[in-house]
C-alpha cells in the first residue's frame, strides 16, 4: 500500500473469496439459456471427484454472483455451483415464469454441472421458495 492509498474497507477473507476464480457456464432449459457459475473446472465432467454437490439459489431479482463472497469457502468439501434463475442475472428471459419451470432449471444445472446423485440445494429468500419447490417435486434426488 502506498502512503496516499486508502486502506481496503473489506476484510481479507472477503477479498480472497471475491478473487477466487468462478467458471461461467450455460445450459438450455425449455428453450431458455440458463447461466450458472462453478467453483471447479472440469470441462469434460468430474474426474474422480467424489465431493458432494452444492447448488446456491439466489433471491428475487438477484443473480449467481451474490454468492461469490461465500461459495469459495465450501469448495474444498463440495462441488459448488450457483444458478441465475431465468429472468435474472445472465440467464435468458421467458414469456411466463412459473415455480415449476425454475425447479426444472435447478435440476438441469445439477445435472449439467455434475453435482452428483444427492446434492445439497441452498436458497436465499425467493431462492429458498424455489429450492423448496424443487425439493417437493424431486426431493428423492437430494441429500
N, CA, C and O atoms as a GROMACS GRO file, in nm:
protein
  572
    1UNK      N    1   0.084  -0.117   0.000
    1UNK     CA    2   0.000   0.000   0.000
    1UNK      C    3   0.089   0.124   0.000
    1UNK      O    4   0.182   0.135   0.080
    2UNK      N    5   0.061   0.216  -0.088
    2UNK     CA    6   0.139   0.340  -0.094
    2UNK      C    7   0.088   0.437   0.013
    2UNK      O    8  -0.022   0.420   0.063
    3UNK      N    9   0.168   0.538   0.049
    3UNK     CA   10   0.127   0.633   0.154
    3UNK      C   11  -0.005   0.704   0.125
    3UNK      O   12  -0.079   0.735   0.219
    4UNK      N   13  -0.036   0.731  -0.001
    4UNK     CA   14  -0.159   0.803  -0.034
    4UNK      C   15  -0.278   0.711  -0.062
    4UNK      O   16  -0.388   0.757  -0.088
    5UNK      N   17  -0.254   0.582  -0.056
    5UNK     CA   18  -0.359   0.485  -0.085
    5UNK      C   19  -0.441   0.458   0.040
    5UNK      O   20  -0.385   0.432   0.147
    6UNK      N   21  -0.572   0.463   0.027
    6UNK     CA   22  -0.659   0.434   0.141
    6UNK      C   23  -0.656   0.285   0.171
    6UNK      O   24  -0.648   0.203   0.079
    7UNK      N   25  -0.664   0.248   0.297
    7UNK     CA   26  -0.666   0.105   0.330
    7UNK      C   27  -0.795   0.041   0.277
    7UNK      O   28  -0.897   0.109   0.265
    8UNK      N   29  -0.789  -0.086   0.245
    8UNK     CA   30  -0.911  -0.152   0.195
    8UNK      C   31  -1.019  -0.151   0.302
    8UNK      O   32  -0.991  -0.161   0.422
    9UNK      N   33  -1.142  -0.139   0.257
    9UNK     CA   34  -1.253  -0.137   0.352
    9UNK      C   35  -1.309  -0.276   0.378
    9UNK      O   36  -1.380  -0.298   0.476
   10UNK      N   37  -1.277  -0.370   0.290
   10UNK     CA   38  -1.329  -0.505   0.309
   10UNK      C   39  -1.224  -0.591   0.380
   10UNK      O   40  -1.104  -0.568   0.366
   11UNK      N   41  -1.269  -0.691   0.456
   11UNK     CA   42  -1.174  -0.780   0.524
   11UNK      C   43  -1.101  -0.870   0.423
   11UNK      O   44  -1.149  -0.893   0.312
   12UNK      N   45  -0.984  -0.920   0.463
   12UNK     CA   46  -0.903  -1.005   0.375
   12UNK      C   47  -0.979  -1.128   0.327
   12UNK      O   48  -0.968  -1.164   0.210
   13UNK      N   49  -1.055  -1.194   0.414
   13UNK     CA   50  -1.126  -1.315   0.376
   13UNK      C   51  -1.225  -1.285   0.263
   13UNK      O   52  -1.243  -1.366   0.172
   14UNK      N   53  -1.288  -1.168   0.268
   14UNK     CA   54  -1.384  -1.128   0.165
   14UNK      C   55  -1.312  -1.107   0.032
   14UNK      O   56  -1.358  -1.156  -0.072
   15UNK      N   57  -1.202  -1.036   0.034
   15UNK     CA   58  -1.124  -1.010  -0.088
   15UNK      C   59  -1.077  -1.141  -0.149
   15UNK      O   60  -1.085  -1.158  -0.271
   16UNK      N   61  -1.026  -1.234  -0.067
   16UNK     CA   62  -0.981  -1.364  -0.119
   16UNK      C   63  -1.096  -1.439  -0.185
   16UNK      O   64  -1.079  -1.499  -0.291
   17UNK      N   65  -1.212  -1.437  -0.121
   17UNK     CA   66  -1.329  -1.507  -0.177
   17UNK      C   67  -1.370  -1.447  -0.311
   17UNK      O   68  -1.393  -1.519  -0.408
   18UNK      N   69  -1.380  -1.316  -0.316
   18UNK     CA   70  -1.421  -1.248  -0.439
   18UNK      C   71  -1.320  -1.271  -0.551
   18UNK      O   72  -1.358  -1.279  -0.668
   19UNK      N   73  -1.193  -1.281  -0.516
   19UNK     CA   74  -1.089  -1.301  -0.616
   19UNK      C   75  -1.076  -1.446  -0.663
   19UNK      O   76  -1.003  -1.474  -0.758
   20UNK      N   77  -1.147  -1.539  -0.598
   20UNK     CA   78  -1.143  -1.680  -0.638
   20UNK      C   79  -1.213  -1.696  -0.773
   20UNK      O   80  -1.324  -1.647  -0.793
   21UNK      N   81  -1.147  -1.764  -0.864
   21UNK     CA   82  -1.200  -1.783  -0.999
   21UNK      C   83  -1.328  -1.865  -0.997
   21UNK      O   84  -1.334  -1.973  -0.937
   22UNK      N   85  -1.431  -1.814  -1.063
   22UNK     CA   86  -1.555  -1.887  -1.086
   22UNK      C   87  -1.570  -1.906  -1.236
   22UNK      O   88  -1.538  -1.816  -1.314
   23UNK      N   89  -1.616  -2.022  -1.276
   23UNK     CA   90  -1.631  -2.055  -1.418
   23UNK      C   91  -1.776  -2.035  -1.459
   23UNK      O   92  -1.868  -2.083  -1.392
   24UNK      N   93  -1.797  -1.965  -1.569
   24UNK     CA   94  -1.930  -1.933  -1.620
   24UNK      C   95  -1.974  -2.040  -1.719
   24UNK      O   96  -1.899  -2.076  -1.810
   25UNK      N   97  -2.095  -2.091  -1.699
   25UNK     CA   98  -2.148  -2.196  -1.788
   25UNK      C   99  -2.294  -2.169  -1.818
   25UNK      O  100  -2.360  -2.091  -1.750
   26UNK      N  101  -2.344  -2.235  -1.923
   26UNK     CA  102  -2.483  -2.221  -1.963
   26UNK      C  103  -2.542  -2.359  -1.995
   26UNK      O  104  -2.471  -2.448  -2.042
   27UNK      N  105  -2.670  -2.374  -1.970
   27UNK     CA  106  -2.744  -2.493  -2.009
   27UNK      C  107  -2.882  -2.448  -2.058
   27UNK      O  108  -2.939  -2.353  -2.005
   28UNK      N  109  -2.934  -2.516  -2.160
   28UNK     CA  110  -3.065  -2.481  -2.213
   28UNK      C  111  -3.174  -2.554  -2.135
   28UNK      O  112  -3.165  -2.675  -2.114
   29UNK      N  113  -3.275  -2.481  -2.093
   29UNK     CA  114  -3.391  -2.540  -2.025
   29UNK      C  115  -3.517  -2.487  -2.093
   29UNK      O  116  -3.549  -2.369  -2.083
   30UNK      N  117  -3.586  -2.575  -2.161
   30UNK     CA  118  -3.711  -2.539  -2.229
   30UNK      C  119  -3.692  -2.419  -2.322
   30UNK      O  120  -3.776  -2.329  -2.326
   31UNK      N  121  -3.581  -2.417  -2.396
   31UNK     CA  122  -3.556  -2.311  -2.492
   31UNK      C  123  -3.501  -2.182  -2.434
   31UNK      O  124  -3.494  -2.081  -2.504
   32UNK      N  125  -3.464  -2.183  -2.308
   32UNK     CA  126  -3.409  -2.064  -2.243
   32UNK      C  127  -3.269  -2.094  -2.192
   32UNK      O  128  -3.246  -2.197  -2.130
   33UNK      N  129  -3.175  -2.005  -2.220
   33UNK     CA  130  -3.037  -2.021  -2.175
   33UNK      C  131  -3.026  -1.988  -2.026
   33UNK      O  132  -3.055  -1.876  -1.984
   34UNK      N  133  -2.984  -2.086  -1.948
   34UNK     CA  134  -2.969  -2.068  -1.802
   34UNK      C  135  -2.820  -2.062  -1.769
   34UNK      O  136  -2.744  -2.154  -1.800
   35UNK      N  137  -2.781  -1.954  -1.706
   35UNK     CA  138  -2.642  -1.931  -1.668
   35UNK      C  139  -2.617  -1.982  -1.526
   35UNK      O  140  -2.704  -1.973  -1.439
   36UNK      N  141  -2.498  -2.035  -1.505
   36UNK     CA  142  -2.456  -2.069  -1.369
   36UNK      C  143  -2.305  -2.057  -1.357
   36UNK      O  144  -2.233  -2.057  -1.457
   37UNK      N  145  -2.259  -2.046  -1.234
   37UNK     CA  146  -2.117  -2.039  -1.202
   37UNK      C  147  -2.076  -2.166  -1.130
   37UNK      O  148  -2.155  -2.225  -1.057
   38UNK      N  149  -1.951  -2.207  -1.150
   38UNK     CA  150  -1.894  -2.317  -1.071
   38UNK      C  151  -1.762  -2.272  -1.012
   38UNK      O  152  -1.692  -2.187  -1.067
   39UNK      N  153  -1.730  -2.330  -0.898
   39UNK     CA  154  -1.601  -2.305  -0.834
   39UNK      C  155  -1.513  -2.429  -0.846
   39UNK      O  156  -1.441  -2.465  -0.754
   40UNK      N  157  -1.522  -2.492  -0.962
   40UNK     CA  158  -1.437  -2.604  -1.003
   40UNK      C  159  -1.432  -2.598  -1.154
   40UNK      O  160  -1.518  -2.537  -1.217
   41UNK      N  161  -1.332  -2.662  -1.212
   41UNK     CA  162  -1.321  -2.661  -1.357
   41UNK      C  163  -1.298  -2.803  -1.405
   41UNK      O  164  -1.190  -2.859  -1.386
   42UNK      N  165  -1.398  -2.860  -1.468
   42UNK     CA  166  -1.383  -2.991  -1.530
   42UNK      C  167  -1.464  -2.992  -1.659
   42UNK      O  168  -1.578  -3.039  -1.663
   43UNK      N  169  -1.404  -2.941  -1.761
   43UNK     CA  170  -1.472  -2.925  -1.889
   43UNK      C  171  -1.529  -3.057  -1.942
   43UNK      O  172  -1.628  -3.056  -2.014
   44UNK      N  173  -1.467  -3.168  -1.908
   44UNK     CA  174  -1.511  -3.297  -1.959
   44UNK      C  175  -1.589  -3.377  -1.854
   44UNK      O  176  -1.601  -3.499  -1.867
   45UNK      N  177  -1.641  -3.311  -1.752
   45UNK     CA  178  -1.711  -3.381  -1.646
   45UNK      C  179  -1.618  -3.408  -1.529
   45UNK      O  180  -1.497  -3.385  -1.539
   46UNK      N  181  -1.672  -3.456  -1.419
   46UNK     CA  182  -1.589  -3.478  -1.300
   46UNK      C  183  -1.484  -3.585  -1.323
   46UNK      O  184  -1.512  -3.691  -1.378
   47UNK      N  185  -1.365  -3.557  -1.281
   47UNK     CA  186  -1.254  -3.651  -1.293
   47UNK      C  187  -1.222  -3.707  -1.155
   47UNK      O  188  -1.147  -3.645  -1.079
   48UNK      N  189  -1.276  -3.822  -1.121
   48UNK     CA  190  -1.253  -3.885  -0.992
   48UNK      C  191  -1.281  -3.788  -0.877
   48UNK      O  192  -1.205  -3.783  -0.780
   49UNK      N  193  -1.387  -3.713  -0.889
   49UNK     CA  194  -1.423  -3.615  -0.788
   49UNK      C  195  -1.543  -3.670  -0.709
   49UNK      O  196  -1.654  -3.674  -0.761
   50UNK      N  197  -1.519  -3.711  -0.586
   50UNK     CA  198  -1.626  -3.770  -0.508
   50UNK      C  199  -1.688  -3.673  -0.408
   50UNK      O  200  -1.764  -3.714  -0.320
   51UNK      N  201  -1.653  -3.544  -0.421
   51UNK     CA  202  -1.716  -3.445  -0.333
   51UNK      C  203  -1.865  -3.435  -0.366
   51UNK      O  204  -1.903  -3.443  -0.483
   52UNK      N  205  -1.950  -3.418  -0.265
   52UNK     CA  206  -2.093  -3.398  -0.293
   52UNK      C  207  -2.115  -3.262  -0.358
   52UNK      O  208  -2.034  -3.171  -0.343
   53UNK      N  209  -2.226  -3.248  -0.429
   53UNK     CA  210  -2.259  -3.123  -0.495
   53UNK      C  211  -2.333  -3.027  -0.403
   53UNK      O  212  -2.403  -3.069  -0.310
   54UNK      N  213  -2.316  -2.900  -0.429
   54UNK     CA  214  -2.382  -2.793  -0.354
   54UNK      C  215  -2.421  -2.684  -0.452
   54UNK      O  216  -2.335  -2.628  -0.520
   55UNK      N  217  -2.551  -2.654  -0.461
   55UNK     CA  218  -2.600  -2.550  -0.551
   55UNK      C  219  -2.664  -2.439  -0.470
   55UNK      O  220  -2.751  -2.463  -0.387
   56UNK      N  221  -2.620  -2.316  -0.495
   56UNK     CA  222  -2.678  -2.198  -0.432
   56UNK      C  223  -2.779  -2.135  -0.527
   56UNK      O  224  -2.754  -2.121  -0.647
   57UNK      N  225  -2.896  -2.096  -0.472
   57UNK     CA  226  -3.003  -2.032  -0.549
   57UNK      C  227  -3.028  -1.894  -0.489
   57UNK      O  228  -3.061  -1.882  -0.372
   58UNK      N  229  -3.011  -1.790  -0.569
   58UNK     CA  230  -3.022  -1.651  -0.524
   58UNK      C  231  -3.165  -1.610  -0.494
   58UNK      O  232  -3.260  -1.681  -0.527
   59UNK      N  233  -3.180  -1.495  -0.431
   59UNK     CA  234  -3.310  -1.435  -0.404
   59UNK      C  235  -3.366  -1.365  -0.527
   59UNK      O  236  -3.301  -1.357  -0.631
   60UNK      N  237  -3.486  -1.315  -0.515
   60UNK     CA  238  -3.556  -1.249  -0.624
   60UNK      C  239  -3.482  -1.127  -0.676
   60UNK      O  240  -3.435  -1.045  -0.598
   61UNK      N  241  -3.473  -1.116  -0.808
   61UNK     CA  242  -3.407  -1.004  -0.872
   61UNK      C  243  -3.256  -1.005  -0.857
   61UNK      O  244  -3.191  -0.907  -0.893
   62UNK      N  245  -3.201  -1.112  -0.807
   62UNK     CA  246  -3.056  -1.121  -0.783
   62UNK      C  247  -2.992  -1.208  -0.891
   62UNK      O  248  -3.046  -1.222  -1.001
   63UNK      N  249  -2.875  -1.265  -0.859
   63UNK     CA  250  -2.801  -1.345  -0.956
   63UNK      C  251  -2.695  -1.428  -0.884
   63UNK      O  252  -2.672  -1.410  -0.764
   64UNK      N  253  -2.633  -1.518  -0.957
   64UNK     CA  254  -2.535  -1.612  -0.901
   64UNK      C  255  -2.417  -1.542  -0.834
   64UNK      O  256  -2.362  -1.594  -0.737
   65UNK      N  257  -2.378  -1.427  -0.885
   65UNK     CA  258  -2.263  -1.358  -0.829
   65UNK      C  259  -2.285  -1.312  -0.685
   65UNK      O  260  -2.188  -1.278  -0.617
   66UNK      N  261  -2.406  -1.311  -0.638
   66UNK     CA  262  -2.432  -1.274  -0.499
   66UNK      C  263  -2.372  -1.376  -0.403
   66UNK      O  264  -2.357  -1.348  -0.284
   67UNK      N  265  -2.336  -1.494  -0.452
   67UNK     CA  266  -2.277  -1.599  -0.369
   67UNK      C  267  -2.125  -1.598  -0.374
   67UNK      O  268  -2.062  -1.679  -0.305
   68UNK      N  269  -2.064  -1.511  -0.451
   68UNK     CA  270  -1.918  -1.512  -0.469
   68UNK      C  271  -1.840  -1.493  -0.339
   68UNK      O  272  -1.728  -1.541  -0.328
   69UNK      N  273  -1.897  -1.423  -0.243
   69UNK     CA  274  -1.824  -1.398  -0.119
   69UNK      C  275  -1.823  -1.518  -0.024
   69UNK      O  276  -1.744  -1.521   0.070
   70UNK      N  277  -1.910  -1.616  -0.048
   70UNK     CA  278  -1.920  -1.729   0.044
   70UNK      C  279  -1.893  -1.863  -0.024
   70UNK      O  280  -1.840  -1.955   0.040
   71UNK      N  281  -1.927  -1.877  -0.152
   71UNK     CA  282  -1.915  -2.006  -0.222
   71UNK      C  283  -1.775  -2.066  -0.215
   71UNK      O  284  -1.763  -2.187  -0.195
   72UNK      N  285  -1.667  -1.988  -0.232
   72UNK     CA  286  -1.534  -2.048  -0.230
   72UNK      C  287  -1.500  -2.120  -0.099
   72UNK      O  288  -1.418  -2.212  -0.098
   73UNK      N  289  -1.562  -2.081   0.009
   73UNK     CA  290  -1.532  -2.145   0.138
   73UNK      C  291  -1.587  -2.287   0.146
   73UNK      O  292  -1.546  -2.364   0.233
   74UNK      N  293  -1.679  -2.322   0.058
   74UNK     CA  294  -1.736  -2.457   0.054
   74UNK      C  295  -1.667  -2.545  -0.050
   74UNK      O  296  -1.690  -2.666  -0.055
   75UNK      N  297  -1.582  -2.486  -0.133
   75UNK     CA  298  -1.526  -2.555  -0.250
   75UNK      C  299  -1.430  -2.668  -0.216
   75UNK      O  300  -1.409  -2.756  -0.300
   76UNK      N  301  -1.373  -2.670  -0.099
   76UNK     CA  302  -1.284  -2.780  -0.063
   76UNK      C  303  -1.363  -2.908  -0.035
   76UNK      O  304  -1.319  -3.018  -0.067
   77UNK      N  305  -1.480  -2.892   0.025
   77UNK     CA  306  -1.561  -3.008   0.064
   77UNK      C  307  -1.672  -3.041  -0.036
   77UNK      O  308  -1.723  -3.153  -0.035
   78UNK      N  309  -1.709  -2.947  -0.123
   78UNK     CA  310  -1.820  -2.966  -0.216
   78UNK      C  311  -1.782  -2.923  -0.357
   78UNK      O  312  -1.690  -2.843  -0.376
   79UNK      N  313  -1.854  -2.977  -0.455
   79UNK     CA  314  -1.851  -2.924  -0.591
   79UNK      C  315  -1.957  -2.814  -0.591
   79UNK      O  316  -2.076  -2.844  -0.589
   80UNK      N  317  -1.914  -2.689  -0.592
   80UNK     CA  318  -2.003  -2.576  -0.568
   80UNK      C  319  -2.044  -2.507  -0.699
   80UNK      O  320  -1.961  -2.483  -0.787
   81UNK      N  321  -2.174  -2.478  -0.709
   81UNK     CA  322  -2.227  -2.402  -0.822
   81UNK      C  323  -2.332  -2.304  -0.770
   81UNK      O  324  -2.385  -2.322  -0.660
   82UNK      N  325  -2.360  -2.202  -0.849
   82UNK     CA  326  -2.466  -2.105  -0.819
   82UNK      C  327  -2.537  -2.072  -0.950
   82UNK      O  328  -2.473  -2.048  -1.052
   83UNK      N  329  -2.669  -2.072  -0.946
   83UNK     CA  330  -2.752  -2.054  -1.065
   83UNK      C  331  -2.802  -1.910  -1.077
   83UNK      O  332  -2.820  -1.841  -0.978
   84UNK      N  333  -2.822  -1.867  -1.202
   84UNK     CA  334  -2.903  -1.748  -1.234
   84UNK      C  335  -3.036  -1.802  -1.282
   84UNK      O  336  -3.044  -1.857  -1.392
   85UNK      N  337  -3.141  -1.788  -1.204
   85UNK     CA  338  -3.273  -1.831  -1.249
   85UNK      C  339  -3.315  -1.749  -1.371
   85UNK      O  340  -3.272  -1.635  -1.387
   86UNK      N  341  -3.400  -1.807  -1.456
   86UNK     CA  342  -3.443  -1.734  -1.576
   86UNK      C  343  -3.507  -1.601  -1.538
   86UNK      O  344  -3.578  -1.588  -1.438
   87UNK      N  345  -3.478  -1.501  -1.623
   87UNK     CA  346  -3.527  -1.367  -1.599
   87UNK      C  347  -3.438  -1.285  -1.508
   87UNK      O  348  -3.466  -1.168  -1.480
   88UNK      N  349  -3.330  -1.346  -1.460
   88UNK     CA  350  -3.240  -1.278  -1.367
   88UNK      C  351  -3.095  -1.307  -1.406
   88UNK      O  352  -3.066  -1.405  -1.474
   89UNK      N  353  -3.005  -1.222  -1.361
   89UNK     CA  354  -2.863  -1.242  -1.389
   89UNK      C  355  -2.836  -1.250  -1.538
   89UNK      O  356  -2.890  -1.172  -1.616
   90UNK      N  357  -2.751  -1.345  -1.575
   90UNK     CA  358  -2.713  -1.363  -1.715
   90UNK      C  359  -2.795  -1.470  -1.786
   90UNK      O  360  -2.762  -1.508  -1.898
   91UNK      N  361  -2.902  -1.518  -1.722
   91UNK     CA  362  -2.990  -1.615  -1.786
   91UNK      C  363  -3.086  -1.544  -1.879
   91UNK      O  364  -3.108  -1.423  -1.869
   92UNK      N  365  -3.143  -1.622  -1.969
   92UNK     CA  366  -3.239  -1.566  -2.064
   92UNK      C  367  -3.372  -1.533  -1.999
   92UNK      O  368  -3.397  -1.565  -1.883
   93UNK      N  369  -3.456  -1.468  -2.079
   93UNK     CA  370  -3.590  -1.430  -2.034
   93UNK      C  371  -3.694  -1.528  -2.090
   93UNK      O  372  -3.671  -1.595  -2.190
   94UNK      N  373  -3.807  -1.533  -2.022
   94UNK     CA  374  -3.920  -1.616  -2.066
   94UNK      C  375  -4.044  -1.528  -2.077
   94UNK      O  376  -4.049  -1.418  -2.019
   95UNK      N  377  -4.143  -1.575  -2.150
   95UNK     CA  378  -4.271  -1.503  -2.155
   95UNK      C  379  -4.348  -1.522  -2.025
   95UNK      O  380  -4.417  -1.430  -1.980
   96UNK      N  381  -4.336  -1.640  -1.965
   96UNK     CA  382  -4.408  -1.673  -1.843
   96UNK      C  383  -4.310  -1.735  -1.744
   96UNK      O  384  -4.226  -1.816  -1.782
   97UNK      N  385  -4.323  -1.698  -1.618
   97UNK     CA  386  -4.236  -1.752  -1.512
   97UNK      C  387  -4.322  -1.831  -1.414
   97UNK      O  388  -4.418  -1.778  -1.357
   98UNK      N  389  -4.286  -1.957  -1.396
   98UNK     CA  390  -4.360  -2.045  -1.306
   98UNK      C  391  -4.261  -2.116  -1.212
   98UNK      O  392  -4.150  -2.148  -1.253
   99UNK      N  393  -4.302  -2.142  -1.089
   99UNK     CA  394  -4.214  -2.215  -0.997
   99UNK      C  395  -4.170  -2.350  -1.053
   99UNK      O  396  -4.056  -2.392  -1.030
  100UNK      N  397  -4.257  -2.418  -1.126
  100UNK     CA  398  -4.223  -2.547  -1.184
  100UNK      C  399  -4.107  -2.534  -1.284
  100UNK      O  400  -4.021  -2.620  -1.292
  101UNK      N  401  -4.108  -2.425  -1.359
  101UNK     CA  402  -4.002  -2.402  -1.456
  101UNK      C  403  -3.870  -2.374  -1.386
  101UNK      O  404  -3.767  -2.430  -1.423
  102UNK      N  405  -3.872  -2.288  -1.284
  102UNK     CA  406  -3.749  -2.260  -1.209
  102UNK      C  407  -3.697  -2.387  -1.142
  102UNK      O  408  -3.576  -2.407  -1.133
  103UNK      N  409  -3.787  -2.474  -1.096
  103UNK     CA  410  -3.743  -2.601  -1.037
  103UNK      C  411  -3.673  -2.688  -1.143
  103UNK      O  412  -3.572  -2.751  -1.113
  104UNK      N  413  -3.726  -2.690  -1.264
  104UNK     CA  414  -3.659  -2.764  -1.372
  104UNK      C  415  -3.522  -2.705  -1.402
  104UNK      O  416  -3.428  -2.778  -1.435
  105UNK      N  417  -3.509  -2.573  -1.392
  105UNK     CA  418  -3.380  -2.509  -1.414
  105UNK      C  419  -3.278  -2.556  -1.309
  105UNK      O  420  -3.162  -2.582  -1.342
  106UNK      N  421  -3.322  -2.567  -1.186
  106UNK     CA  422  -3.234  -2.619  -1.080
  106UNK      C  423  -3.189  -2.760  -1.117
  106UNK      O  424  -3.070  -2.792  -1.110
  107UNK      N  425  -3.284  -2.845  -1.155
  107UNK     CA  426  -3.249  -2.982  -1.192
  107UNK      C  427  -3.153  -2.989  -1.308
  107UNK      O  428  -3.062  -3.071  -1.308
  108UNK      N  429  -3.172  -2.903  -1.408
  108UNK     CA  430  -3.083  -2.902  -1.525
  108UNK      C  431  -2.941  -2.861  -1.487
  108UNK      O  432  -2.845  -2.918  -1.537
  109UNK      N  433  -2.928  -2.762  -1.399
  109UNK     CA  434  -2.794  -2.719  -1.355
  109UNK      C  435  -2.730  -2.828  -1.270
  109UNK      O  436  -2.610  -2.856  -1.286
  110UNK      N  437  -2.805  -2.891  -1.182
  110UNK     CA  438  -2.749  -3.001  -1.102
  110UNK      C  439  -2.691  -3.108  -1.192
  110UNK      O  440  -2.583  -3.161  -1.166
  111UNK      N  441  -2.763  -3.141  -1.299
  111UNK     CA  442  -2.716  -3.244  -1.392
  111UNK      C  443  -2.600  -3.195  -1.477
  111UNK      O  444  -2.498  -3.264  -1.488
  112UNK      N  445  -2.613  -3.077  -1.537
  112UNK     CA  446  -2.511  -3.026  -1.627
  112UNK      C  447  -2.378  -3.002  -1.555
  112UNK      O  448  -2.271  -3.022  -1.613
  113UNK      N  449  -2.386  -2.960  -1.430
  113UNK     CA  450  -2.264  -2.934  -1.352
  113UNK      C  451  -2.209  -3.060  -1.285
  113UNK      O  452  -2.107  -3.054  -1.216
  114UNK      N  453  -2.274  -3.173  -1.305
  114UNK     CA  454  -2.230  -3.300  -1.246
  114UNK      C  455  -2.218  -3.287  -1.094
  114UNK      O  456  -2.115  -3.318  -1.035
  115UNK      N  457  -2.327  -3.239  -1.031
  115UNK     CA  458  -2.323  -3.220  -0.886
  115UNK      C  459  -2.360  -3.346  -0.809
  115UNK      O  460  -2.383  -3.341  -0.688
  116UNK      N  461  -2.365  -3.456  -0.878
  116UNK     CA  462  -2.377  -3.585  -0.810
  116UNK      C  463  -2.519  -3.631  -0.788
  116UNK      O  464  -2.615  -3.560  -0.817
  117UNK      N  465  -2.532  -3.753  -0.734
  117UNK     CA  466  -2.663  -3.815  -0.721
  117UNK      C  467  -2.749  -3.756  -0.609
  117UNK      O  468  -2.871  -3.764  -0.617
  118UNK      N  469  -2.690  -3.699  -0.505
  118UNK     CA  470  -2.769  -3.647  -0.393
  118UNK      C  471  -2.710  -3.514  -0.344
  118UNK      O  472  -2.658  -3.507  -0.233
  119UNK      N  473  -2.719  -3.410  -0.427
  119UNK     CA  474  -2.660  -3.281  -0.390
  119UNK      C  475  -2.740  -3.208  -0.283
  119UNK      O  476  -2.850  -3.248  -0.246
  120UNK      N  477  -2.682  -3.100  -0.235
  120UNK     CA  478  -2.747  -3.008  -0.142
  120UNK      C  479  -2.786  -2.884  -0.221
  120UNK      O  480  -2.706  -2.834  -0.300
  121UNK      N  481  -2.907  -2.834  -0.199
  121UNK     CA  482  -2.952  -2.710  -0.263
  121UNK      C  483  -2.982  -2.609  -0.152
  121UNK      O  484  -3.060  -2.638  -0.061
  122UNK      N  485  -2.920  -2.492  -0.160
  122UNK     CA  486  -2.937  -2.386  -0.061
  122UNK      C  487  -2.997  -2.266  -0.130
  122UNK      O  488  -2.944  -2.219  -0.230
  123UNK      N  489  -3.108  -2.216  -0.078
  123UNK     CA  490  -3.171  -2.099  -0.138
  123UNK      C  491  -3.186  -1.987  -0.038
  123UNK      O  492  -3.208  -2.011   0.081
  124UNK      N  493  -3.175  -1.864  -0.087
  124UNK     CA  494  -3.195  -1.746  -0.005
  124UNK      C  495  -3.324  -1.676  -0.047
  124UNK      O  496  -3.343  -1.648  -0.165
  125UNK      N  497  -3.411  -1.648   0.048
  125UNK     CA  498  -3.533  -1.572   0.026
  125UNK      C  499  -3.615  -1.637  -0.087
  125UNK      O  500  -3.656  -1.752  -0.074
  126UNK      N  501  -3.640  -1.565  -0.196
  126UNK     CA  502  -3.713  -1.622  -0.309
  126UNK      C  503  -3.650  -1.752  -0.356
  126UNK      O  504  -3.720  -1.847  -0.392
  127UNK      N  505  -3.516  -1.756  -0.358
  127UNK     CA  506  -3.446  -1.879  -0.396
  127UNK      C  507  -3.477  -1.994  -0.302
  127UNK      O  508  -3.477  -2.110  -0.344
  128UNK      N  509  -3.504  -1.964  -0.175
  128UNK     CA  510  -3.545  -2.067  -0.080
  128UNK      C  511  -3.680  -2.126  -0.118
  128UNK      O  512  -3.702  -2.247  -0.105
  129UNK      N  513  -3.771  -2.042  -0.165
  129UNK     CA  514  -3.902  -2.091  -0.210
  129UNK      C  515  -3.886  -2.184  -0.330
  129UNK      O  516  -3.951  -2.288  -0.338
  130UNK      N  517  -3.799  -2.144  -0.423
  130UNK     CA  518  -3.779  -2.227  -0.543
  130UNK      C  519  -3.705  -2.356  -0.506
  130UNK      O  520  -3.733  -2.462  -0.562
  131UNK      N  521  -3.610  -2.347  -0.413
  131UNK     CA  522  -3.542  -2.468  -0.365
  131UNK      C  523  -3.643  -2.562  -0.299
  131UNK      O  524  -3.634  -2.684  -0.317
  132UNK      N  525  -3.737  -2.507  -0.224
  132UNK     CA  526  -3.841  -2.591  -0.162
  132UNK      C  527  -3.930  -2.654  -0.269
  132UNK      O  528  -3.970  -2.770  -0.256
  133UNK      N  529  -3.961  -2.580  -0.375
  133UNK     CA  530  -4.040  -2.635  -0.485
  133UNK      C  531  -3.965  -2.750  -0.550
  133UNK      O  532  -4.024  -2.855  -0.578
  134UNK      N  533  -3.834  -2.732  -0.572
  134UNK     CA  534  -3.755  -2.841  -0.627
  134UNK      C  535  -3.759  -2.962  -0.534
  134UNK      O  536  -3.779  -3.075  -0.578
  135UNK      N  537  -3.741  -2.937  -0.405
  135UNK     CA  538  -3.744  -3.045  -0.307
  135UNK      C  539  -3.878  -3.115  -0.302
  135UNK      O  540  -3.882  -3.237  -0.287
  136UNK      N  541  -3.989  -3.041  -0.316
  136UNK     CA  542  -4.122  -3.101  -0.314
  136UNK      C  543  -4.143  -3.190  -0.436
  136UNK      O  544  -4.206  -3.295  -0.427
  137UNK      N  545  -4.089  -3.149  -0.550
  137UNK     CA  546  -4.105  -3.224  -0.674
  137UNK      C  547  -4.003  -3.337  -0.690
  137UNK      O  548  -4.035  -3.444  -0.743
  138UNK      N  549  -3.880  -3.313  -0.645
  138UNK     CA  550  -3.770  -3.404  -0.674
  138UNK      C  551  -3.688  -3.435  -0.550
  138UNK      O  552  -3.568  -3.463  -0.560
  139UNK      N  553  -3.748  -3.431  -0.435
  139UNK     CA  554  -3.677  -3.449  -0.309
  139UNK      C  555  -3.598  -3.578  -0.298
  139UNK      O  556  -3.498  -3.583  -0.227
  140UNK      N  557  -3.641  -3.682  -0.368
  140UNK     CA  558  -3.568  -3.808  -0.365
  140UNK      C  559  -3.430  -3.797  -0.431
  140UNK      O  560  -3.347  -3.886  -0.415
  141UNK      N  561  -3.406  -3.688  -0.504
  141UNK     CA  562  -3.278  -3.666  -0.571
  141UNK      C  563  -3.180  -3.585  -0.485
  141UNK      O  564  -3.064  -3.566  -0.523
  142UNK      N  565  -3.227  -3.538  -0.368
  142UNK     CA  566  -3.144  -3.454  -0.282
  142UNK      C  567  -3.094  -3.531  -0.161
  142UNK      O  568  -3.150  -3.634  -0.123
  143UNK      N  569  -2.988  -3.480  -0.100
  143UNK     CA  570  -2.938  -3.544   0.023
  143UNK      C  571  -3.021  -3.502   0.142
  143UNK      O  572  -2.994  -3.545   0.254
   0.00000   0.00000   0.00000
